Amino acid sequence: MIDAFEIKHIGQEFGIDSIKITTAEPFSDAASRIAQQRDAGLYLNREYWYHRRIQDFCNARSALPNARSIIIACQCYLTDEDITEGTPGHPRGIVARYTWRNYYKDLRQRLRKLAAVLEGKHSAHCVVYVNGNLAEKPIAQRSGIGYYGKNSIIINTQFGSWTVLGEIVTDADIGPDTPSHENCGACTTCIESCPTKAIIEPYIIDRRLCIQALTNWYGVLPDSIARAWGNRLYGCTTCQDLCPANRAVIALPPRTDTGYVGPAIPLLELLSMHETQYRETYADNQITARWVDFRAIQRNATIALGHIRDPKTLPMIQTLTRHEDEVIARSARWAIDNF
């Protein structure tokens, strides 16, 4: 059996904030919960849950049949940068903090270095996963790297919920850590603060109401959602911003510039772009990931303009009311009505 301390020490040398270990046993309970929520219609109609094999998603051995251990890492993305506000005639749309840079790619690179050590020194087989290929939240809870907040986001005792997660699935036998038994107690701040009341009960999100999920989804936003949108362009972190577990987390200088887009993006420039230009301008970031619909991004920008209410943007919005895409055209008409 490989000493877990060795793995954690090497990971620390590679700049990984925290590492825990768990076994590769399937996460059957998580698979059942996901299926129940999918069958209850709590996911958006274009989300991958409707064609993904949930049992495989919750079983590390679907990727590596002889897997014995899962190494899970978290990387903090809370930085001490200011959010840049737009100026009259140059409005900006807010980008969620977790994607100011591509922290997922940065963590993946660090985990690949750690996996290379395991492969070279211990002849282990390893598969690295970051962002969505495995059920990382159940892995995080069982490994003890964090616990579920009532907003269904993993909370680490040192870094709060300001982390991205990544895993190494390996056939190496590594001593596991104990699961986390912490919880949020009686706190319901995230439920109360959600702009659209998407947290319908503790740990259960109606993603049809969740702004974070909807920023990826292409379609006409219901008026109740549009009115809560604000000047967001991509993502939503309101429940994290107000979470008491995040108050003591220390913001640090950025450690990577991979995929940098910053805290806010000029909206008029974005609305003047073709998709190819958009994906080139903001390459290597979550906002141009293959599953992000560019039409949804332009719709988000249009709704944001309706909230910013800058008179200098009215000519652009009026032009968008004649857009060939009816979703964008309807969003532009909503923005004008909201001025």
Buried (B, 14 or more C-beta within 10 A) or exposed (E): EBEBEBBBEBBEEBBBBBBBBBBBBBBEEBBEBBBEBBEEEBBBEEBEBEEEEBBBBBBBBBBBEEBBBBBBBBBBBBBEEEEEEBEEEBBBBBBBBBBBBBBBBBBBBBBBBBBEBBBEEBEBBBBBBBBEBBBBBBBBBBBBBBBBBBBBBBBBBEBBBBBBBBBBBBBBEBEBBEBBEBBBEEBEBBBEBBBBBBBBEBBBBBBBBBBBBBBBBBBBBEEEBBBBBBBBBBBBBBBBEBBEBBEEBEEEEBBBEBBEBBBBBBBBBBBEBEEEEBBEBBEBBBBBBEEBBBBBBBBBBBBBBBBBEBEEBBEBBEEBBEBEEEBBBBBBBBBBEBB
